[in-house]
Amino acid sequence: MQQQLECVSLQVCVSVLGPLESVVRRCLGPEGGSVLFTRDTGETLISRHGQRVLSTLHLEHPMARMVLDCVCAHAKSTGDGTKSFILLLSALLRAIQDSAHMRRKASWSNPALQNLANRLMALSRNELDDIIIHQVTPYASSYCSHHSDKLEHSILDYLISGYISGRTGAGQAEILKHILCEFYYKSKRDQNTTETISFIHSHFNVLHTRVAGLPVGCSEVIEGLVVTRDWSVWTELRGPIKALVLYESFGSSLGDNITVCFQQDWLSRTESITKQKLAYLLELQVNVVLSSVKQPECVLQWARMNHVALLECVDSDQLDFLCNINFPETLSHPQHIVMLKYCKRLQLGGLRCAQLGIYSNAHTLVLCAPAPGLLDQTVCVSRGSMEGSYAGWRSFACRWCV
Amino acid sequence: MSRISKKKPALCTDEPLSNSTICQKITLLRNILSTAYGPTGRLKQIHNNVGGHVLTTSTSTALLKRLEMSEPLLKLISTALQHHTTRYSDSGLFMGIFTLTLIENTKKYGLRTSTAIKVYKHLVEQCNVYLKGDSCGCKVPVEFSSCDSLVALAHSMITSKPACMLDSRETQQISSLITQAFLYSIPCNSSGTACFGRTVTIGIEGQSVNHSSVFPGLLLDVPEMLLPGDLERLGDGPFKVVLFGVSLSGDISEVGDVALEVHRGLNPERDLLQQLLKIGEQVVKDKVSLFACQKVVHPVLQHYLREHEVVVIERLGLALMEPFAKITGARAVASLFSLVPMEAYGLVAGLCFQDCGSKKLLQLLSSKHAAISTMVLCHRNETMLEELKVCAMTCQRAEHVLRLTLREPYALLGGGCTETQLATHITHMNQSTAPTTAAALGISHSEFLMAVESFRSSLLAVALSLEHDGQDCLIDLTYGHRWVMDISSQTEVKHTCGCGLLEDRSNLEKTHLNTACQTFSPVFLENNDTQPKVLDSFSAKLNALNVAVEMASLVLDVKYIIKDVN
């Protein structure tokens, strides 16, 4: 195996960072644009989020990959500032390279570079913190005050809007900021901020729905849980409703290598087992059945006859969420009973969905976008803003001892 | 198996809108869409040079599905367009032309993209407010007490699809048929929440279009061996009906691909057949006259039922199960092994034969007022079968548009008049408030005015694309409607404006559409007696306007494209 040896000079470093800089430069700041990625599979991604843009690039040079690792580590601990990182880094390297001319030399020699590196590290370790704390922070701190309770609402608004403005176009930033704040306030009610944000953050997958083909302005916050499936059997129901959550099909589930044995009376026996199970359900006075798989026709027929509403092929994450949030009485593992406030039919941009009212404050965020690529970006940004707010709020709360 | 090859570096494009290749592609797509717009739009033929399906169409849905775009920006626009037309069935070409023209004009006027995006957002909000407000001159309320507006809406939709090859009389007839089918599908006297019925469409070749008609109830293929005499023997309705959703073919294939172990002396197929015959006996005992099954019925069971004067319909298909259940009130039986419950039976008011050209069909009439009807579309010969399908699709889409109108009972003036009025109104509104608005948005006064001009000329470009025969387009300076020069005389203007609402008067000053003119506020026509002849769907066009501006903003915002070619 041949190893390629390359002598790494300052010139190489600057040229490796050049493409990264040119990509990132275009999406920095309020006037910045977005970057569009496409793959041959047709997948598109639109983003101006620094970390996302850089991670999607296919980087060959080891130095570029090292820089990307640093960027990711930085993003993990702070959640922001990745574009600034790259731009500052390339600017610093270029300045070092150009300063060779000031010293009237052709280029830096290796020992001189090493010396410079040591001095820069010493500066950052000993003096940089002081400069920022004493010269820069006072301007920012005058914005926040000691009475954090009063400003609690607006601090979160600023956190969210700051996060979003840097990551989406101006047109969508206003709308998204408004809708995310609305989502947060509606989900909050009596809980405190930290609990609400961490709840939304950990369950975001279940608490949002995507709709393609509508303008972003049609996004909204809907009470309860929205399932993007239409009811297979629908009846009008009122009041507190007992719902059964099923994870497997009622019909006989046949796997591989099974032998079906025909014995006497096989006709009547096949039916009686399913009938017994269904009769048991009726005894439990269940009004709604939520199933994560498709149920056989006889179950649909039973549901129609007995005025039970049936929803099939529900995402199992959503069912888990329902079960956990409701402290259900567990029957036996693949069945749980939960209580619901109401069940409704919903139209979301031409799609028929089901809306389940639950006895907690959870709301669902419906995100709309004209194209799927844009929808992915919107969802990502919304999720990220919740993460960012969580991180930001935690550090803020620590600081002001809330 | 993976091929080991060196990974190719990605193709990067910096500032795509400054790239001339991309701009050429945008212009090309805009030309394709503009030349296909409107009733006189030119048809496009899409085929590849190695044979295969040839498509002739002028609808945006069909065009964009077949056009493969290599440029990611155009693919984004195409996807958004297709999503819009799936949802609203109309105004696809309008949206495409407007989006692309906005992008081109932003470049032409040399606007900064962030400025342009802000101003366009502000302007489209103003358009929304204007169009949803009360004193909007381009909005016409749709009266449901008379069919005129509904027929006009359906007529506009059909005429905008020239590939259907219908002459004016046929178009008029098809539009009234669509309206009729739509009105049939609105349930009356229903308790609880009302929901729309359905219109099933059947196509028949060999007849001229004039033989198309709408029948209440459901039309099915006549089952073999059913003679008119059998129906007469049944007498007058109502008839009891049973509907099966499972296969009655008597084979045990539902068990799947598994090994079967059969005990000695047992014959599963014979047992199943016995069970099927038991069902047949019960059905005959309960005096059922019509036996319908979604899938296949065993021949022995069919013979038994026919002997007992029960009409058997098999192979109904999944698509017809719901309308059938709605019409008869029967609930599909899903199990073979137990008795048919009494609540599963339904009723049908009448059964009769209908002649549609050369085909005979069985008509089921509902005893309660179920909102199901069947539209039979006829067309001349087999080569026109493609157009027939286009017609059928167009009819479904026209019906969809009419349903959307129920939610928002307005229609917009067609024929380019909405675009001209909107453009005039927006320019007028923003001229006086320009300094304050520009300051609020954080941009300079002249940039703001240029962006407004770009928006205005994009709207007018859409109106201009309606004309393909080289006529001049004019706008009148009082009401802001669009006028076209008459083909016969080169100096005189056609009698009515684009939408048919206004008649030409000698004192109506007009000027060419693509010139800068004095801004004015379009006069609001109150209590007009004449009805416009060309109407567009309100919800579809409003959504198209909003999504177009959003897509244009998105494309203008993209400053770097990275194409991974691995």
HADDOCK unambig.tbl for C-alpha pairs under 7 A between the chains (distance, minus, plus):
assign (segid A and resid 23 and name CA) (segid B and resid 560 and name CA) 6.70 0.50 0.50
assign (segid A and resid 26 and name CA) (segid B and resid 559 and name CA) 6.11 0.50 0.50
assign (segid A and resid 31 and name CA) (segid B and resid 114 and name CA) 5.82 0.50 0.50
assign (segid A and resid 33 and name CA) (segid B and resid 557 and name CA) 4.68 0.50 0.50
assign (segid A and resid 33 and name CA) (segid B and resid 558 and name CA) 5.36 0.50 0.50
assign (segid A and resid 33 and name CA) (segid B and resid 559 and name CA) 5.26 0.50 0.50
assign (segid A and resid 34 and name CA) (segid B and resid 557 and name CA) 5.77 0.50 0.50
assign (segid A and resid 34 and name CA) (segid B and resid 558 and name CA) 4.57 0.50 0.50
assign (segid A and resid 34 and name CA) (segid B and resid 559 and name CA) 5.72 0.50 0.50
assign (segid A and resid 34 and name CA) (segid B and resid 560 and name CA) 6.87 0.50 0.50
assign (segid A and resid 35 and name CA) (segid B and resid 558 and name CA) 5.60 0.50 0.50
assign (segid A and resid 35 and name CA) (segid B and resid 559 and name CA) 5.98 0.50 0.50
assign (segid A and resid 35 and name CA) (segid B and resid 560 and name CA) 4.80 0.50 0.50
assign (segid A and resid 35 and name CA) (segid B and resid 561 and name CA) 5.82 0.50 0.50
assign (segid A and resid 36 and name CA) (segid B and resid 558 and name CA) 6.43 0.50 0.50
assign (segid A and resid 36 and name CA) (segid B and resid 560 and name CA) 6.22 0.50 0.50
assign (segid A and resid 36 and name CA) (segid B and resid 561 and name CA) 4.73 0.50 0.50
assign (segid A and resid 36 and name CA) (segid B and resid 562 and name CA) 6.19 0.50 0.50
assign (segid A and resid 37 and name CA) (segid B and resid 561 and name CA) 5.92 0.50 0.50
assign (segid A and resid 37 and name CA) (segid B and resid 562 and name CA) 4.83 0.50 0.50
assign (segid A and resid 37 and name CA) (segid B and resid 563 and name CA) 5.88 0.50 0.50
assign (segid A and resid 38 and name CA) (segid B and resid 72 and name CA) 6.84 0.50 0.50
assign (segid A and resid 38 and name CA) (segid B and resid 562 and name CA) 6.44 0.50 0.50
assign (segid A and resid 38 and name CA) (segid B and resid 563 and name CA) 4.95 0.50 0.50
assign (segid A and resid 38 and name CA) (segid B and resid 564 and name CA) 6.09 0.50 0.50
assign (segid A and resid 39 and name CA) (segid B and resid 563 and name CA) 6.06 0.50 0.50
assign (segid A and resid 39 and name CA) (segid B and resid 564 and name CA) 4.86 0.50 0.50
assign (segid A and resid 39 and name CA) (segid B and resid 565 and name CA) 6.54 0.50 0.50
assign (segid A and resid 40 and name CA) (segid B and resid 564 and name CA) 6.55 0.50 0.50
assign (segid A and resid 40 and name CA) (segid B and resid 565 and name CA) 5.89 0.50 0.50
assign (segid A and resid 40 and name CA) (segid B and resid 566 and name CA) 6.88 0.50 0.50
assign (segid A and resid 171 and name CA) (segid B and resid 117 and name CA) 6.96 0.50 0.50
assign (segid A and resid 171 and name CA) (segid B and resid 118 and name CA) 6.80 0.50 0.50
assign (segid A and resid 171 and name CA) (segid B and resid 121 and name CA) 6.70 0.50 0.50
assign (segid A and resid 213 and name CA) (segid B and resid 80 and name CA) 6.06 0.50 0.50
assign (segid A and resid 213 and name CA) (segid B and resid 83 and name CA) 4.71 0.50 0.50
assign (segid A and resid 213 and name CA) (segid B and resid 84 and name CA) 5.38 0.50 0.50
assign (segid A and resid 214 and name CA) (segid B and resid 547 and name CA) 6.87 0.50 0.50
assign (segid A and resid 215 and name CA) (segid B and resid 546 and name CA) 6.47 0.50 0.50
assign (segid A and resid 215 and name CA) (segid B and resid 547 and name CA) 5.24 0.50 0.50
assign (segid A and resid 215 and name CA) (segid B and resid 550 and name CA) 6.88 0.50 0.50
assign (segid A and resid 257 and name CA) (segid B and resid 258 and name CA) 6.94 0.50 0.50
assign (segid A and resid 258 and name CA) (segid B and resid 258 and name CA) 6.24 0.50 0.50
assign (segid A and resid 258 and name CA) (segid B and resid 259 and name CA) 6.77 0.50 0.50
assign (segid A and resid 259 and name CA) (segid B and resid 258 and name CA) 6.17 0.50 0.50
assign (segid A and resid 259 and name CA) (segid B and resid 259 and name CA) 4.89 0.50 0.50
assign (segid A and resid 259 and name CA) (segid B and resid 260 and name CA) 5.59 0.50 0.50
assign (segid A and resid 259 and name CA) (segid B and resid 261 and name CA) 6.48 0.50 0.50
assign (segid A and resid 260 and name CA) (segid B and resid 258 and name CA) 6.99 0.50 0.50
assign (segid A and resid 260 and name CA) (segid B and resid 259 and name CA) 6.36 0.50 0.50
assign (segid A and resid 260 and name CA) (segid B and resid 260 and name CA) 4.99 0.50 0.50
assign (segid A and resid 260 and name CA) (segid B and resid 261 and name CA) 5.99 0.50 0.50
assign (segid A and resid 261 and name CA) (segid B and resid 260 and name CA) 6.04 0.50 0.50
assign (segid A and resid 261 and name CA) (segid B and resid 261 and name CA) 4.67 0.50 0.50
assign (segid A and resid 261 and name CA) (segid B and resid 262 and name CA) 5.88 0.50 0.50
assign (segid A and resid 262 and name CA) (segid B and resid 261 and name CA) 6.19 0.50 0.50
assign (segid A and resid 262 and name CA) (segid B and resid 262 and name CA) 4.92 0.50 0.50
assign (segid A and resid 262 and name CA) (segid B and resid 263 and name CA) 6.19 0.50 0.50
assign (segid A and resid 263 and name CA) (segid B and resid 262 and name CA) 6.86 0.50 0.50
assign (segid A and resid 263 and name CA) (segid B and resid 263 and name CA) 5.80 0.50 0.50
assign (segid A and resid 267 and name CA) (segid B and resid 337 and name CA) 6.58 0.50 0.50
assign (segid A and resid 268 and name CA) (segid B and resid 337 and name CA) 6.55 0.50 0.50
assign (segid A and resid 271 and name CA) (segid B and resid 337 and name CA) 6.65 0.50 0.50
assign (segid A and resid 297 and name CA) (segid B and resid 334 and name CA) 5.61 0.50 0.50
assign (segid A and resid 298 and name CA) (segid B and resid 334 and name CA) 5.12 0.50 0.50
assign (segid A and resid 298 and name CA) (segid B and resid 335 and name CA) 6.11 0.50 0.50
assign (segid A and resid 301 and name CA) (segid B and resid 333 and name CA) 6.80 0.50 0.50
assign (segid A and resid 301 and name CA) (segid B and resid 334 and name CA) 6.31 0.50 0.50
assign (segid A and resid 350 and name CA) (segid B and resid 87 and name CA) 6.09 0.50 0.50
assign (segid A and resid 370 and name CA) (segid B and resid 80 and name CA) 5.19 0.50 0.50
assign (segid A and resid 370 and name CA) (segid B and resid 547 and name CA) 6.44 0.50 0.50
assign (segid A and resid 371 and name CA) (segid B and resid 76 and name CA) 6.50 0.50 0.50
assign (segid A and resid 371 and name CA) (segid B and resid 79 and name CA) 6.17 0.50 0.50
assign (segid A and resid 371 and name CA) (segid B and resid 80 and name CA) 4.87 0.50 0.50
